[in-house]
Amino acid sequence: MGFPSFPNSCFLLILLCLVNISTICSTEPLKQEAVLFGGNFPALYVIGDSLVDAGNNNNLETSVKSNYPPYGSDFEGGKATGRFSNGKTIADYIAMYYGLPLVPAYMGLSEEQKNNISTGINYASASCGILLNTGKIAGKCLPLSVQVDLFQETIEKNLKTKFKNPSELSEHLAQSLFMIAIGANDYAFIFRVNPNFNATEYADKLLQDYLIQIERLHTLGAKKFFINNVKPLGCYPNMIVTSEPRGSCKEPLNLAIGLFNTKLRNSLSQMKQKFTDTAFLYSDYYNFMLGLRGGTSSNQAGSSPLNSTAPCCPEVYDGAPTTTCSPSSIACKEPDTHIFFDPYHPTQLANYKYSIACFNERSICHVVNN
């Protein structure tokens, strides 16, 4: 596996062994409590947007794709797979932490491959969100409910073929980890361009639709959830380029997203009480990205030693609404000096730092107990 140039593979493997964060580092079994959220998951199923898309949009009629250089320059073999980064995503690092293979994109799999896979599938789709119409202006994508539909289809058409015994299938689903990372595009495409929207009402609508899909997954057999909250969109390069002073976050947008995140976290405690056989791990990606930027205050420019205001690709960023990392773009020579690879997505180094904060430091990922 390839790793960022900052933490090379040898360094990372040594670090993982020292902090006991992966059973792949040793033939000796670790105590279960040493692994965050228990571990021993037979599979990782990923639902989300471009933060964790592993290439589903490659096979959809949309302008939102990343299956071309300079994307993937630091991925295995330097290949652009459809991940919106120069390398691995946070979903990839989650899989690695739990000793699972990187999860393949559903839309790129043949029926034979789907029938043979039992370690998880990725349904995430860039530009889509919780609401059905989110991101459709850019073309076709897979909204949250459709991703759950595809997972249900995976059970009916593929997993029931793999697991002949219904009890074995139920056990597989109950022990698997379901990661959900979605909602940013609902704010980017809809809330941001509708200034008359009430932030509380909008958050309530998103949360209602979000929880319906969690309940659907639970009904289908999912019991263990890794819930990633929504990023501080107001601090991303495409937003701060027009802010005053230049480089400062757009606080109203971040406050609206923060409201949704608070409601989401509180709802998980209620869901846990409702479904006593269900466990949730809550990932505070919002505050992780603010902290990586160099400060928790969302209304000022950060003080990070990394470049927190401009993307690596394109290297010369004009901030225009349509400017992104295109096949003709020239990327910076050292992505590890940036937090953002393109105007909307983090570098592999930022994703690696997330995995350390979540699994090693355990400062942003917490099991929901109440």
PAVO-808602 format. One record per residue (C-alpha): residue in one letter; z negated, y, x. Coordinates in steps of 0.001 Angstrom, whole numbers, plus 500000, padded with zeros to 6 digits. Layout:
<atoms>
AZYX ...
</atoms>
This chain:
<atoms>
M500000500000500000 G500713503544501138 F498008506156501374 P498000509910501949 S498454510998505508 F494993512607505446 P493114509340504743 N495261506627506345 S495110503061505049 C492733501842507754 F490340504719507170 L490388504229503423 L489805500491503573 I486857500987505922 L485455503648503617 L485826501464500549 C483989498639502260 L481161500898503432 V480491502285499979 N481013498941498217 I483653500241495857 S486069497332495802 T485800493601495889 I489120493476497776 C487316494554500944 S485209491440501221 T485233487787500312 E481548488104499432 P480949488904495760 L479377492290495112 K476516492754492747 Q477944493863489432 E475845497033489291 A477350498173492616 V480670498766490865 L480903501695488470 F481233500533484871 G480689496911485856 G484143496018487109 N485585492492486918 F488293493737484567 P491191491287484172 A493587494111483285 L494059497873483115 Y495988499323480187 V496961502982480637 I497670505429477829 G498395509065478578 D500790511766479726 S502446512808482995 L499152512748484900 V499345508939484785 D502959508187483810 A504218505451486148 G507875505785485163 N508207505380481397 N510163508602481046 N512770507189483437 N514065505190480488 L513860507890477820 E516342510611476859 T514387513575478163 S514662516300480759 V511091515566481879 K511579513020484641 S510473512588488239 N512481509584489410 Y514165511491492232 P513172512929495608 P511122514779496686 Y508797513001494229 G507394509795495689 S507797510888499314 D504390509409500176 F504505506488497751 E505143502938498911 G508442502993500783 G508895506690500018 K510299505769496620 A510448508066493609 T509179505806490828 G508786508323488030 R505248509336489000 F504775513095488883 S503396513422492401 N504348512808495989 G502443509516495806 K499831507690493776 T498293508891490522 I494664508694489455 A495564505607487397 D496782503940490579 Y493503504682492356 I491540503363489385 A493496500106489564 M492874499876493318 Y489165500513492899 Y488858497625490479 G490951495305492625 L493946495269490288 P497637495696491131 L499263499031490333 V500084498986486630 P503824498904485827 A505520501182483290 Y506185499478479963 M509660500954479484 G510864499534482792 L509875495930482081 S512082493143480796 E510800490856478037 E510313488114480614 Q508201490425482760 K506157491502479745 N505502487862478909 N504249487128482411 I502049490174483018 S498350489819482285 T496897492476484612 G497858495469482509 I500700497760481451 N501160501532481582 Y502408503236478376 A501885506860479487 S504693509305478841 A505233512730480387 S505441515772478060 C503881513913475129 G500447514348473666 I498076513547470844 L500198515174468147 L503504513598467174 N505651516689467840 T504124517694471165 G506705517927473951 K509645516951471772 I511380520195472712 A512097518589476106 G513484515365474630 K512129511988473699 C508655510893474750 L505926508535473595 P503091510243471706 L499608508745471628 S500085506822468383 V503406505371469584 Q501788504216472819 V499177502385470762 D502024500931468670 L503611499610471866 F500315498103472970 Q500036496357469611 E503571495073470118 T502540493828473559 I499777491785471955 E501998490331469250 K505103489616471323 N503791489033474823 L500068488423475207 K500018485879472396 T502630484003474403 K500589484296477590 F497300483294475953 K497894480321473685 N494265480216472605 P493260483146470327 S489742483168471758 E491129483532475286 L493250486485474168 S490271488108472474 E488212487654475633 H491002489137477747 L491228492236475548 A487459492657475306 Q487026492505479083 S490047494678479984 L489802498395480781 F491671500917478648 M492289504270480303 I493235507257478150 A494338510545479740 I496104512763477229 G495889516126475469 A497038518713478027 N500517518979476551 D499106519700473100 Y497710522877474630 A500703523595476874 F503439523191474257 I501678524133471011 F498357525958471280 R499413528256474136 V502423529615472254 N500593530092468947 P498114532934469569 N496924532887465958 F495619529310466215 N491872528920465824 A490567527072468900 T487846525222467004 E490125524078464201 Y492798522999466660 A490288521022468754 D488999519338465595 K492527518342464579 L493302516916468021 L490012515063468140 Q490517513558464695 D493904512131465680 Y492569511027469089 L489651509097467608 I491898507394465059 Q493809505843467959 I490619504779469755 E489557503042466556 R492969501370466341 L492590500107469900 H489115498842469065 T490469497007466028 L493115495425468266 G490380494132470576 A489682496870473135 K486015497291474020 K485910499138477351 F487341502648477582 F487883505012480514 I488263508436478889 N489679511252481018 N489202514718479567 V491839517478479551 K492615519418482714 P491988523192483122 L495571524086482320 G494861527792482706 C494374527299486461 Y497686525568487154 P500437527287489190 N502756527756486213 M499960529651484443 I498298531703487168 V501566533099488502 T501624535537485560 S497902536260485436 E496137539476486431 P494873539540489071 R497553537160490338 G496120533736491068 S493244533954488607 C492897531432485797 K493760532174482187 E490277531957480790 P491031531921477031 L493200528843477457 N490581527100479589 L487851527967477098 A489876526402474276 I490411523241476326 G486755523188477322 L485829523285473636 F487944520195472990 N486426518419475989 T482890519099474758 K483742517765471325 L485394514716472892 R482349513911475017 N479996514265472037 S482225512091469878 L482038509232472378 S478276509045471888 Q478879508807468155 M481588506176468640 K479241504125470781 Q476670504146467991 K479345503212465451 F480812500411467559 T477873498874469370 D480102496366471190 T482048499191472855 A481460500957476196 F482827504306477357 L483166505864480799 Y483749509621480580 S485725511291483365 D485285515053483725 Y488711515802485173 Y488466519401483964 N485555520305486237 F486897518156489058 M490050520257489222 L488086523496488968 G485864522340491812 L488823521260493917 R490252524709493421 G487206526124495166 G484842527242492447 T483623526493488942 S484328529984487620 S487571529798485705 N488291533528485752 Q488725534122489448 A490941532901492256 G489561529900494057 S488274529630497616 S489580526153498417 P490801525481501980 L493775523827500291 N496553525878498752 S495365526134495152 T497842528646493746 A501322527468494720 P502930524047494396 C504358522057497287 C507618521675495344 P509483523916495134 E508251525346498411 V509310528822497292 Y507955529172493748 D509035532122491620 G506885531270488613 A509787531284486157 P509148529159483034 T512041526831483851 T511315526516487581 T510123523052488504 C510583520438491189 S514233519469490742 P516482517082492719 S517794520098494628 S514344521510495388 I513008521757498916 A509385520643499114 C506769521750501610 K506513519646504764 E502791518866504351 P501809518036500745 D498256517323501949 T497745521072502336 H498237521587498598 I496330520713495445 F499505520749493373 F502726518932494180 D504757520645491476 P503699523498489165 Y502107521069486711 H500816518056488669 P498487517250491582 T499359515886494989 Q498416512378496047 L495643513891498153 A494139515565495077 N494337512236493232 Y492672510489496166 K489898513090496166 Y489445512418492454 S488877508725493164 I486195509579495739 A484451512002493362 C484592509452490552 F483765506179492272 N482014507063495511 E480136510273494754 R479988509480491022 S479763513182490304 I482452513352487604 C482511509870486053 H479600508753483913 V478950505834481607 V478210507128478115 N474720505975477151 N474031508291474256 
</atoms>
